């Protein structure tokens, strides 16, 4: 399952809601999520700025569990400092 599909499901964010943030239709978001069309640079910038998601995560270069394990470790280190 693509990272973004899982991420949206776990957070209860609909394609329509994400589309509103990105200025796209829910159909266009569905195509992006299902890898029928690619994410634009502009989409990736908005996803980073709005949700803190890296392009590596959105483009499935990093597995979902690895990405969030690394994020959790970074948070633990920041709290400990």
C-alpha beads as a LAMMPS data file, in Angstrom:
LAMMPS data file: protein, C-alpha beads

81 atoms
80 bonds

1 atom types
1 bond types

-500.0 500.0 xlo xhi
-500.0 500.0 ylo yhi
-500.0 500.0 zlo zhi

Masses

1 110.0

Atoms # bond

1 1 1 0.000 0.000 0.000
2 1 1 1.405 3.430 -0.867
3 1 1 2.629 5.469 2.094
4 1 1 0.177 8.278 1.456
5 1 1 -2.823 5.947 1.309
6 1 1 -1.920 4.474 4.688
7 1 1 -1.097 7.883 6.165
8 1 1 -4.453 9.332 5.088
9 1 1 -6.402 6.329 6.385
10 1 1 -4.684 6.379 9.772
11 1 1 -5.445 10.068 10.198
12 1 1 -8.966 10.002 8.809
13 1 1 -8.142 12.494 6.061
14 1 1 -10.258 12.105 2.936
15 1 1 -9.087 12.608 -0.622
16 1 1 -11.436 15.594 -0.762
17 1 1 -9.813 17.166 2.316
18 1 1 -6.311 16.632 0.968
19 1 1 -7.461 17.954 -2.401
20 1 1 -8.687 21.137 -0.727
21 1 1 -5.229 21.685 0.766
22 1 1 -3.492 20.994 -2.560
23 1 1 -6.042 22.735 -4.784
24 1 1 -6.893 19.466 -6.578
25 1 1 -10.020 17.377 -7.069
26 1 1 -10.544 14.202 -5.073
27 1 1 -10.207 12.310 -8.373
28 1 1 -6.785 13.821 -8.991
29 1 1 -5.744 12.933 -5.439
30 1 1 -6.927 9.358 -5.985
31 1 1 -4.792 9.129 -9.118
32 1 1 -1.756 10.459 -7.253
33 1 1 -2.286 8.148 -4.276
34 1 1 -2.666 5.131 -6.567
35 1 1 0.399 6.134 -8.604
36 1 1 -1.511 6.687 -11.840
37 1 1 -0.063 10.199 -12.058
38 1 1 2.901 11.709 -10.257
39 1 1 3.098 14.221 -7.455
40 1 1 4.217 17.650 -8.632
41 1 1 6.995 19.617 -6.988
42 1 1 4.339 22.089 -5.822
43 1 1 2.352 19.240 -4.196
44 1 1 5.460 18.024 -2.383
45 1 1 6.237 21.497 -1.048
46 1 1 2.694 21.907 0.284
47 1 1 2.728 18.438 1.874
48 1 1 6.012 19.294 3.591
49 1 1 4.878 22.724 4.750
50 1 1 1.363 21.719 5.810
51 1 1 1.916 18.223 7.192
52 1 1 5.685 17.919 7.656
53 1 1 5.960 15.028 5.180
54 1 1 9.197 14.534 3.286
55 1 1 9.188 13.965 -0.456
56 1 1 10.966 10.634 0.151
57 1 1 7.953 9.498 2.183
58 1 1 5.339 10.786 -0.268
59 1 1 7.143 9.181 -3.215
60 1 1 7.534 5.857 -1.345
61 1 1 11.339 5.966 -1.310
62 1 1 11.215 5.276 2.440
63 1 1 8.943 2.563 3.871
64 1 1 6.129 3.842 6.084
65 1 1 7.277 2.066 9.252
66 1 1 10.905 3.098 8.775
67 1 1 9.917 6.738 8.241
68 1 1 7.840 6.947 11.393
69 1 1 10.338 4.930 13.452
70 1 1 13.046 7.442 12.505
71 1 1 10.712 10.361 13.279
72 1 1 9.901 8.887 16.692
73 1 1 13.610 8.402 17.462
74 1 1 14.330 12.035 16.520
75 1 1 11.560 13.216 18.840
76 1 1 12.936 11.121 21.723
77 1 1 16.413 12.582 21.225
78 1 1 15.043 16.141 21.192
79 1 1 13.126 15.570 24.422
80 1 1 16.163 14.040 26.122
81 1 1 18.384 17.021 25.225

Bonds

1 1 1 2
2 1 2 3
3 1 3 4
4 1 4 5
5 1 5 6
6 1 6 7
7 1 7 8
8 1 8 9
9 1 9 10
10 1 10 11
11 1 11 12
12 1 12 13
13 1 13 14
14 1 14 15
15 1 15 16
16 1 16 17
17 1 17 18
18 1 18 19
19 1 19 20
20 1 20 21
21 1 21 22
22 1 22 23
23 1 23 24
24 1 24 25
25 1 25 26
26 1 26 27
27 1 27 28
28 1 28 29
29 1 29 30
30 1 30 31
31 1 31 32
32 1 32 33
33 1 33 34
34 1 34 35
35 1 35 36
36 1 36 37
37 1 37 38
38 1 38 39
39 1 39 40
40 1 40 41
41 1 41 42
42 1 42 43
43 1 43 44
44 1 44 45
45 1 45 46
46 1 46 47
47 1 47 48
48 1 48 49
49 1 49 50
50 1 50 51
51 1 51 52
52 1 52 53
53 1 53 54
54 1 54 55
55 1 55 56
56 1 56 57
57 1 57 58
58 1 58 59
59 1 59 60
60 1 60 61
61 1 61 62
62 1 62 63
63 1 63 64
64 1 64 65
65 1 65 66
66 1 66 67
67 1 67 68
68 1 68 69
69 1 69 70
70 1 70 71
71 1 71 72
72 1 72 73
73 1 73 74
74 1 74 75
75 1 75 76
76 1 76 77
77 1 77 78
78 1 78 79
79 1 79 80
80 1 80 81
